[in-house]
Amino acid sequence: MINQPTIAIGLILGTLLPAFAVNPQPQVSPAPSLSSISYDYVEASYSHAWLNDTPLDLFDQQDGYAIGLNKSIGQNMFLFAGFNQYFASESGRINAFGYDVDASGDMNTLGAALGLGFHVPVTKNIDWVIQAGGTYSRLEVDAAASAYGYRLELDEAILADGFGVQASTGFRIACTSWLELDLLYQYGWSNVDLQLLGEDVGSADADVHAGKAAIIFRNVGVQNLDLVLSGLVAESVRSANAGLRFNF
């Protein structure tokens, strides 16, 4: 025999359960998160640079390209590698040893970097990034000068190259699902061997403090393909860059 309390409970459940089945409680979906910041990509860019304090006071601008690779090697670490090369060809009138001469020249500079990076999430959409590694740089100037009917051509009139280190820190900010902002401070130091007219003239230390900023437009027409617009400001150079990045 079924006791009355049990029947009462059964009637209540039988009345309420169908109501809940017909009118379920609404499910609250989590807010959509922004696209994750990628540390696995290859990129290539075109660059234009404005120069200060250049050899022979002849070169004030350069055009070039840069390529780079980032590869994560753990939850918070990544490997980075980069290469860039710039070219300039100029002519003008300069003062050499107290004489005004017509001069022309070609300047070729290149640089390479390899190192490790570490990133720490500050918020869901902001990473603090630290990078450090080794660098190699080279500058070569071929020059020609003419005065009073004489012309002198000099291959590798100036040659400088050396190894160094660089470190940078800053933030990568996912502003929206399609836009990222990167802000970095970079310090570089190198020891450079210098040759003039084929003769060794010693070595010198050089250091650079630079600020870098980049705007990344994500998935521009093709999945995982980003448009990257960036700039660099230092005491001796300013540059503007535009390129593409493929995330893998």
KOLBA-223293 format. One line per 3 residues: for each residue x, y, z of N, C-alpha, C. Coordinates in nm, 2 decimals, decimal comma. Example, Ala and Ser with C-alpha at 12.3 -4.5 7.8 and 13.67 -1.06 7.14 Angstrom:
<nodes>
1,32:-0,57:0,78:1,23:-0,45:0,78:1,32:-0,33:0,78  1,28:-0,22:0,71:1,37:-0,11:0,71:1,29:0,00:0,79
</nodes>
This chain:
<nodes>
0,08:-0,12:0,00:0,00:0,00:0,00:0,09:0,12:0,00  0,05:0,22:-0,09:0,13:0,34:-0,10:0,08:0,44:-0,01  0,17:0,50:0,08:0,13:0,59:0,17:0,10:0,73:0,11
0,02:0,81:0,17:-0,02:0,94:0,11:0,09:1,04:0,08  0,19:1,05:0,17:0,29:1,15:0,13:0,36:1,11:0,00  0,38:0,98:-0,02:0,45:0,94:-0,15:0,36:0,98:-0,27
0,23:0,96:-0,26:0,14:1,00:-0,37:0,14:1,15:-0,39  0,14:1,22:-0,28:0,14:1,37:-0,29:0,27:1,42:-0,36  0,38:1,36:-0,32:0,51:1,40:-0,39:0,51:1,36:-0,53
0,45:1,24:-0,56:0,45:1,20:-0,70:0,36:1,29:-0,78  0,25:1,34:-0,73:0,16:1,43:-0,80:0,23:1,56:-0,83  0,30:1,61:-0,73:0,37:1,74:-0,74:0,48:1,73:-0,85
0,56:1,62:-0,85:0,66:1,60:-0,95:0,60:1,58:-1,08  0,49:1,51:-1,09:0,43:1,48:-1,22:0,37:1,61:-1,28  0,34:1,71:-1,19:0,28:1,83:-1,24:0,39:1,93:-1,29
0,50:1,93:-1,21:0,61:2,03:-1,23:0,70:1,99:-1,34  0,74:1,86:-1,34:0,84:1,82:-1,44:0,81:1,84:-1,58  0,68:1,82:-1,63:0,65:1,85:-1,76:0,66:2,00:-1,79
0,63:2,08:-1,69:0,65:2,23:-1,71:0,79:2,27:-1,74  0,88:2,21:-1,66:1,02:2,23:-1,68:1,07:2,18:-1,81  1,02:2,07:-1,85:1,06:2,01:-1,98:1,01:2,09:-2,10
0,89:2,15:-2,09:0,84:2,24:-2,19:0,91:2,37:-2,19  0,94:2,43:-2,07:1,00:2,56:-2,06:1,13:2,55:-1,98  1,24:2,50:-2,05:1,37:2,48:-1,98:1,42:2,62:-1,94
1,51:2,61:-1,84:1,57:2,73:-1,79:1,67:2,78:-1,90  1,68:2,91:-1,93:1,77:2,95:-2,04:1,92:2,93:-2,00  2,00:2,89:-2,10:2,14:2,86:-2,07:2,22:2,99:-2,11
2,30:3,03:-2,02:2,38:3,15:-2,04:2,51:3,12:-2,10  2,53:3,16:-2,23:2,65:3,13:-2,30:2,77:3,22:-2,26  2,89:3,17:-2,25:3,00:3,26:-2,22:3,02:3,36:-2,33
3,07:3,48:-2,29:3,10:3,58:-2,39:3,21:3,53:-2,48  3,20:3,56:-2,61:3,30:3,51:-2,71:3,43:3,57:-2,68  3,54:3,49:-2,68:3,67:3,54:-2,65:3,74:3,59:-2,78
3,83:3,68:-2,76:3,91:3,72:-2,88:4,00:3,61:-2,92  4,04:3,63:-3,05:4,13:3,53:-3,11:4,26:3,52:-3,02  4,31:3,41:-3,00:4,43:3,39:-2,92:4,55:3,46:-2,99
4,65:3,51:-2,92:4,77:3,57:-2,97:4,86:3,45:-3,02  4,90:3,46:-3,14:4,98:3,35:-3,20:5,13:3,37:-3,18  5,20:3,27:-3,15:5,35:3,27:-3,15:5,41:3,17:-3,25
5,33:3,13:-3,34:5,38:3,04:-3,45:5,34:3,10:-3,58  5,44:3,16:-3,65:5,42:3,23:-3,77:5,55:3,26:-3,85  5,53:3,28:-3,98:5,63:3,33:-4,07:5,58:3,46:-4,13
5,67:3,55:-4,15:5,63:3,68:-4,21:5,74:3,74:-4,30  5,70:3,83:-4,39:5,78:3,90:-4,48:5,73:4,04:-4,50  5,82:4,14:-4,50:5,77:4,28:-4,51:5,87:4,36:-4,60
5,81:4,47:-4,65:5,89:4,57:-4,72:5,92:4,69:-4,62  6,03:4,75:-4,62:6,07:4,85:-4,53:6,13:4,97:-4,59  6,10:5,09:-4,55:6,16:5,21:-4,59:6,22:5,28:-4,46
6,35:5,32:-4,47:6,41:5,38:-4,35:6,47:5,52:-4,38  6,46:5,60:-4,28:6,52:5,74:-4,28:6,64:5,74:-4,19  6,76:5,78:-4,24:6,88:5,76:-4,16:6,94:5,89:-4,12
7,01:5,89:-4,00:7,09:6,00:-3,95:7,24:5,95:-3,93  7,33:6,04:-3,95:7,47:6,01:-3,92:7,52:5,89:-4,00  7,51:5,90:-4,13:7,55:5,78:-4,22:7,69:5,81:-4,28
7,75:5,71:-4,34:7,88:5,72:-4,39:7,88:5,83:-4,51  7,98:5,91:-4,51:8,01:6,02:-4,61:7,90:6,13:-4,60  7,81:6,12:-4,51:7,69:6,22:-4,50:7,62:6,22:-4,64
7,62:6,11:-4,70:7,56:6,10:-4,84:7,42:6,03:-4,84  7,41:5,93:-4,75:7,29:5,85:-4,76:7,19:5,90:-4,65  7,06:5,92:-4,69:6,96:5,96:-4,59:6,84:5,87:-4,59
6,83:5,78:-4,69:6,72:5,69:-4,69:6,76:5,55:-4,75  6,69:5,45:-4,71:6,71:5,31:-4,76:6,58:5,24:-4,78  6,58:5,15:-4,87:6,47:5,06:-4,89:6,52:4,91:-4,87
6,43:4,83:-4,82:6,48:4,69:-4,80:6,36:4,60:-4,77  6,40:4,48:-4,71:6,30:4,38:-4,68:6,34:4,31:-4,55  6,25:4,24:-4,49:6,27:4,16:-4,37:6,19:4,04:-4,38
6,25:3,93:-4,32:6,17:3,80:-4,31:6,19:3,75:-4,17  6,10:3,68:-4,11:6,10:3,64:-3,98:6,03:3,51:-3,95  6,07:3,44:-3,85:6,00:3,32:-3,80:5,99:3,32:-3,65
5,87:3,28:-3,61:5,85:3,25:-3,46:5,79:3,11:-3,45  5,84:3,04:-3,35:5,79:2,90:-3,33:5,79:2,88:-3,18  5,67:2,85:-3,13:5,65:2,82:-2,98:5,72:2,69:-2,95
5,79:2,68:-2,84:5,86:2,56:-2,80:5,82:2,51:-2,66  5,71:2,56:-2,61:5,65:2,53:-2,48:5,53:2,62:-2,46  5,47:2,60:-2,34:5,35:2,68:-2,32:5,37:2,83:-2,32
5,49:2,87:-2,27:5,52:3,02:-2,26:5,65:3,06:-2,32  5,71:2,97:-2,40:5,84:3,01:-2,46:5,83:3,00:-2,62  5,91:3,07:-2,68:5,91:3,06:-2,83:6,05:3,10:-2,88
6,08:3,04:-3,00:6,21:3,07:-3,07:6,18:3,18:-3,18  6,27:3,27:-3,19:6,25:3,37:-3,30:6,38:3,38:-3,38  6,36:3,41:-3,51:6,48:3,43:-3,60:6,44:3,53:-3,71
6,53:3,61:-3,75:6,50:3,72:-3,84:6,62:3,76:-3,93  6,59:3,81:-4,05:6,69:3,86:-4,14:6,64:3,98:-4,21  6,72:4,08:-4,23:6,68:4,20:-4,30:6,80:4,25:-4,39
6,76:4,32:-4,50:6,86:4,37:-4,59:6,81:4,50:-4,64  6,90:4,61:-4,65:6,86:4,74:-4,70:6,96:4,78:-4,80  6,91:4,86:-4,90:6,99:4,91:-5,01:6,97:5,06:-5,02
7,08:5,13:-5,06:7,07:5,27:-5,09:7,17:5,31:-5,20  7,13:5,40:-5,29:7,22:5,45:-5,40:7,20:5,60:-5,41  7,30:5,67:-5,38:7,29:5,82:-5,37:7,41:5,89:-5,44
7,38:6,01:-5,48:7,49:6,09:-5,53:7,47:6,24:-5,48  7,58:6,31:-5,47:7,57:6,45:-5,42:7,71:6,51:-5,41  7,71:6,63:-5,36:7,84:6,70:-5,34:7,87:6,70:-5,19
7,99:6,65:-5,16:8,03:6,64:-5,02:8,16:6,71:-5,00  8,20:6,74:-4,87:8,33:6,80:-4,84:8,42:6,69:-4,79  8,53:6,66:-4,86:8,63:6,56:-4,82:8,76:6,62:-4,80
8,81:6,62:-4,68:8,95:6,68:-4,65:8,96:6,82:-4,69  8,85:6,90:-4,68:8,85:7,04:-4,71:8,82:7,07:-4,85  8,80:6,97:-4,94:8,76:6,99:-5,08:8,62:6,95:-5,11
8,55:7,03:-5,19:8,42:6,99:-5,23:8,43:6,90:-5,35  8,38:6,78:-5,34:8,39:6,68:-5,45:8,25:6,63:-5,48  8,23:6,58:-5,61:8,11:6,51:-5,65:8,12:6,37:-5,61
8,03:6,32:-5,53:8,04:6,18:-5,48:7,92:6,10:-5,51  7,93:5,97:-5,53:7,82:5,88:-5,54:7,86:5,75:-5,47  7,76:5,68:-5,43:7,79:5,55:-5,36:7,67:5,46:-5,35
7,70:5,34:-5,32:7,60:5,24:-5,29:7,62:5,18:-5,15  7,52:5,18:-5,07:7,53:5,12:-4,94:7,44:5,00:-4,92  7,50:4,90:-4,87:7,42:4,77:-4,85:7,44:4,74:-4,70
7,33:4,72:-4,63:7,33:4,68:-4,49:7,25:4,56:-4,47  7,29:4,47:-4,38:7,21:4,35:-4,35:7,22:4,32:-4,20  7,13:4,25:-4,15:7,13:4,21:-4,01:7,05:4,08:-3,99
7,09:4,00:-3,89:7,03:3,88:-3,86:7,02:3,86:-3,71  6,92:3,79:-3,66:6,90:3,78:-3,52:6,84:3,64:-3,49  6,88:3,58:-3,38:6,83:3,45:-3,33:6,82:3,45:-3,18
6,71:3,40:-3,13:6,70:3,41:-2,98:6,58:3,34:-2,93  6,55:3,36:-2,80:6,44:3,30:-2,73:6,35:3,41:-2,67  6,22:3,38:-2,67:6,13:3,47:-2,61:6,04:3,40:-2,50
5,98:3,48:-2,41:5,90:3,43:-2,31:5,78:3,52:-2,30  5,66:3,47:-2,29:5,54:3,55:-2,28:5,45:3,51:-2,16  5,40:3,61:-2,09:5,32:3,59:-1,97:5,18:3,65:-1,99
5,07:3,58:-1,98:4,94:3,65:-1,99:4,91:3,74:-1,87  4,89:3,87:-1,91:4,85:3,97:-1,81:4,70:3,96:-1,79  4,62:3,96:-1,90:4,48:3,94:-1,89:4,45:3,83:-2,00
4,33:3,81:-2,02:4,29:3,71:-2,13:4,34:3,75:-2,27  4,35:3,88:-2,29:4,38:3,93:-2,42:4,51:4,02:-2,43  4,59:4,02:-2,32:4,71:4,09:-2,32:4,83:4,00:-2,27
4,93:3,99:-2,35:5,05:3,92:-2,31:5,17:4,02:-2,29  5,24:3,99:-2,18:5,37:4,06:-2,16:5,48:3,97:-2,22  5,56:4,03:-2,31:5,66:3,96:-2,38:5,80:4,00:-2,35
5,89:3,91:-2,34:6,04:3,94:-2,32:6,11:3,85:-2,42  6,21:3,92:-2,49:6,29:3,85:-2,59:6,44:3,88:-2,57  6,53:3,79:-2,60:6,67:3,81:-2,59:6,74:3,72:-2,69
6,85:3,76:-2,75:6,92:3,68:-2,85:7,04:3,74:-2,90  7,11:3,68:-2,99:7,23:3,73:-3,06:7,20:3,79:-3,19  7,29:3,87:-3,24:7,27:3,94:-3,36:7,40:3,94:-3,44
7,39:3,96:-3,57:7,50:3,99:-3,66:7,46:4,10:-3,76  7,55:4,20:-3,78:7,52:4,31:-3,87:7,64:4,34:-3,96  7,61:4,39:-4,08:7,72:4,42:-4,17:7,68:4,54:-4,25
7,77:4,63:-4,28:7,75:4,75:-4,36:7,87:4,76:-4,46  7,83:4,78:-4,59:7,93:4,79:-4,70:7,90:4,91:-4,78  8,00:4,99:-4,81:7,98:5,11:-4,89:8,08:5,11:-5,01
8,03:5,11:-5,13:8,11:5,13:-5,25:8,09:5,28:-5,29  8,20:5,35:-5,31:8,19:5,49:-5,34:8,28:5,53:-5,46  8,24:5,64:-5,52:8,32:5,71:-5,62:8,32:5,86:-5,60
8,43:5,92:-5,64:8,44:6,07:-5,62:8,51:6,13:-5,74  8,47:6,24:-5,78:8,53:6,31:-5,89:8,55:6,46:-5,86  8,67:6,51:-5,90:8,70:6,65:-5,88:8,81:6,69:-5,97
8,80:6,81:-6,03:8,91:6,87:-6,11:8,94:6,77:-6,23  8,84:6,70:-6,28:8,86:6,61:-6,39:8,91:6,48:-6,36  8,93:6,45:-6,23:8,97:6,31:-6,19:8,86:6,24:-6,12
8,86:6,11:-6,14:8,75:6,03:-6,08:8,81:5,91:-6,01  8,77:5,88:-5,90:8,82:5,77:-5,82:8,71:5,68:-5,77  8,72:5,55:-5,80:8,62:5,45:-5,77:8,67:5,36:-5,66
8,60:5,33:-5,56:8,65:5,25:-5,45:8,54:5,15:-5,41  8,57:5,02:-5,44:8,49:4,91:-5,39:8,52:4,88:-5,25  8,41:4,86:-5,17:8,43:4,84:-5,02:8,51:4,95:-4,96
8,48:5,07:-4,99:8,55:5,19:-4,93:8,53:5,19:-4,78  8,41:5,14:-4,74:8,38:5,13:-4,60:8,32:4,99:-4,58  8,37:4,92:-4,48:8,32:4,79:-4,45:8,32:4,78:-4,29
8,20:4,74:-4,24:8,19:4,73:-4,10:8,10:4,60:-4,07  8,14:4,52:-3,98:8,06:4,41:-3,94:8,09:4,36:-3,80  8,00:4,30:-3,73:8,02:4,25:-3,60:7,90:4,18:-3,54
7,93:4,12:-3,43:7,82:4,04:-3,35:7,78:4,12:-3,23  7,66:4,09:-3,18:7,61:4,16:-3,07:7,50:4,08:-3,00  7,43:4,15:-2,91:7,31:4,10:-2,84:7,20:4,20:-2,85
7,08:4,15:-2,84:6,96:4,24:-2,83:6,86:4,19:-2,73  6,78:4,27:-2,67:6,68:4,23:-2,58:6,56:4,33:-2,60  6,44:4,28:-2,58:6,32:4,36:-2,59:6,22:4,32:-2,49
6,13:4,41:-2,46:6,02:4,38:-2,37:5,90:4,47:-2,41  5,78:4,42:-2,39:5,66:4,50:-2,42:5,54:4,41:-2,41  5,43:4,46:-2,48:5,30:4,40:-2,47:5,24:4,37:-2,61
5,17:4,25:-2,62:5,09:4,22:-2,73:4,95:4,22:-2,69  4,87:4,30:-2,75:4,73:4,33:-2,71:4,63:4,29:-2,82  4,55:4,19:-2,79:4,44:4,16:-2,88:4,32:4,25:-2,86
4,31:4,35:-2,94:4,21:4,46:-2,92:4,07:4,40:-2,95  4,06:4,33:-3,07:3,94:4,27:-3,11:3,97:4,13:-3,17  3,87:4,06:-3,22:3,90:3,94:-3,29:3,98:3,95:-3,42
3,98:4,08:-3,47:4,05:4,10:-3,60:4,16:4,20:-3,59  4,19:4,25:-3,47:4,29:4,36:-3,46:4,38:4,33:-3,34  4,51:4,35:-3,36:4,61:4,33:-3,25:4,71:4,45:-3,25
4,75:4,49:-3,14:4,84:4,60:-3,12:4,96:4,55:-3,04  5,09:4,57:-3,10:5,21:4,53:-3,03:5,29:4,66:-3,00  5,34:4,67:-2,87:5,42:4,78:-2,83:5,55:4,72:-2,76
5,67:4,76:-2,81:5,79:4,70:-2,76:5,90:4,81:-2,75  5,98:4,79:-2,65:6,11:4,86:-2,63:6,22:4,77:-2,66  6,32:4,81:-2,74:6,43:4,72:-2,77:6,57:4,79:-2,75
6,66:4,71:-2,69:6,80:4,75:-2,67:6,89:4,66:-2,75  6,99:4,71:-2,82:7,08:4,63:-2,89:7,22:4,68:-2,87  7,32:4,59:-2,86:7,46:4,63:-2,84:7,54:4,54:-2,93
7,64:4,59:-3,00:7,73:4,51:-3,09:7,87:4,57:-3,08  7,97:4,48:-3,11:8,11:4,52:-3,13:8,14:4,51:-3,28  8,18:4,62:-3,34:8,19:4,63:-3,48:8,34:4,65:-3,52
8,38:4,56:-3,62:8,52:4,58:-3,68:8,50:4,67:-3,80  8,59:4,77:-3,81:8,58:4,87:-3,92:8,70:4,86:-4,01  8,67:4,87:-4,14:8,78:4,88:-4,24:8,75:5,00:-4,33
8,86:5,08:-4,36:8,85:5,19:-4,45:8,95:5,17:-4,56  8,90:5,16:-4,69:8,98:5,14:-4,81:9,07:5,02:-4,79  9,00:4,91:-4,73:9,07:4,78:-4,72:9,16:4,77:-4,60
9,18:4,87:-4,52:9,27:4,87:-4,41:9,19:4,86:-4,28  9,23:4,78:-4,19:9,17:4,77:-4,06:9,20:4,89:-3,98  9,10:4,95:-3,92:9,12:5,07:-3,84:9,07:5,05:-3,70
9,04:4,93:-3,66:9,00:4,90:-3,52:8,86:4,86:-3,51  8,81:4,86:-3,39:8,67:4,82:-3,36:8,61:4,92:-3,27  8,48:4,91:-3,26:8,41:5,00:-3,17:8,28:4,94:-3,12
8,23:4,98:-3,01:8,11:4,94:-2,95:8,00:5,03:-3,00  7,88:4,97:-3,03:7,77:5,05:-3,07:7,64:5,00:-3,00  7,56:5,09:-2,95:7,43:5,05:-2,89:7,32:5,13:-2,94
7,20:5,07:-2,94:7,08:5,13:-3,00:6,96:5,11:-2,90  6,89:5,22:-2,88:6,76:5,21:-2,80:6,65:5,24:-2,90  6,55:5,16:-2,91:6,45:5,18:-3,01:6,31:5,15:-2,95
6,21:5,22:-3,00:6,07:5,18:-2,97:6,01:5,13:-3,10  5,93:5,02:-3,08:5,87:4,96:-3,19:5,72:4,94:-3,17  5,64:4,96:-3,27:5,49:4,95:-3,26:5,44:4,88:-3,39
5,34:4,79:-3,37:5,29:4,72:-3,49:5,13:4,71:-3,47  5,06:4,73:-3,58:4,92:4,70:-3,59:4,90:4,58:-3,68  4,83:4,48:-3,63:4,81:4,35:-3,70:4,66:4,34:-3,73
4,63:4,33:-3,86:4,49:4,31:-3,90:4,48:4,16:-3,94  4,40:4,09:-3,86:4,40:3,94:-3,87:4,31:3,89:-3,98  4,35:3,78:-4,04:4,27:3,71:-4,14:4,22:3,80:-4,25
4,31:3,86:-4,32:4,27:3,96:-4,42:4,24:3,88:-4,56  4,12:3,84:-4,57:4,08:3,77:-4,69:4,11:3,62:-4,69  4,22:3,58:-4,62:4,26:3,44:-4,62:4,27:3,40:-4,47
4,22:3,28:-4,43:4,23:3,24:-4,30:4,38:3,22:-4,26  4,41:3,28:-4,14:4,55:3,27:-4,08:4,65:3,36:-4,15  4,61:3,45:-4,24:4,69:3,54:-4,31:4,67:3,68:-4,25
4,77:3,75:-4,19:4,75:3,88:-4,13:4,83:3,99:-4,21  4,78:4,11:-4,20:4,85:4,23:-4,26:4,91:4,30:-4,14  5,04:4,32:-4,15:5,12:4,38:-4,04:5,17:4,52:-4,09
5,14:4,62:-4,02:5,19:4,76:-4,04:5,27:4,79:-3,91  5,40:4,83:-3,93:5,48:4,86:-3,81:5,58:4,97:-3,83  5,63:5,02:-3,72:5,73:5,13:-3,73:5,83:5,12:-3,62
5,95:5,18:-3,64:6,06:5,18:-3,54:6,11:5,32:-3,54  6,14:5,36:-3,42:6,21:5,49:-3,39:6,33:5,47:-3,30  6,44:5,52:-3,35:6,57:5,52:-3,28:6,64:5,65:-3,30
6,75:5,67:-3,23:6,82:5,79:-3,25:6,88:5,81:-3,39  6,93:5,70:-3,45:6,99:5,71:-3,58:6,91:5,66:-3,70  6,79:5,61:-3,67:6,71:5,56:-3,78:6,56:5,56:-3,74
6,48:5,58:-3,84:6,33:5,56:-3,83:6,29:5,48:-3,95  6,19:5,39:-3,93:6,15:5,30:-4,04:6,00:5,28:-4,03  5,94:5,26:-4,15:5,80:5,22:-4,17:5,80:5,09:-4,25
5,72:4,99:-4,21:5,72:4,86:-4,27:5,57:4,81:-4,29  5,56:4,74:-4,40:5,43:4,67:-4,43:5,46:4,53:-4,48  5,38:4,44:-4,43:5,41:4,30:-4,47:5,29:4,21:-4,44
5,32:4,08:-4,46:5,22:3,98:-4,44:5,27:3,87:-4,34  5,18:3,82:-4,26:5,22:3,71:-4,16:5,13:3,60:-4,18  5,19:3,48:-4,19:5,10:3,36:-4,19:5,12:3,28:-4,06
5,01:3,25:-4,00:5,01:3,18:-3,87:4,99:3,03:-3,90  5,06:2,95:-3,83:5,05:2,80:-3,86:5,04:2,73:-3,72
</nodes>
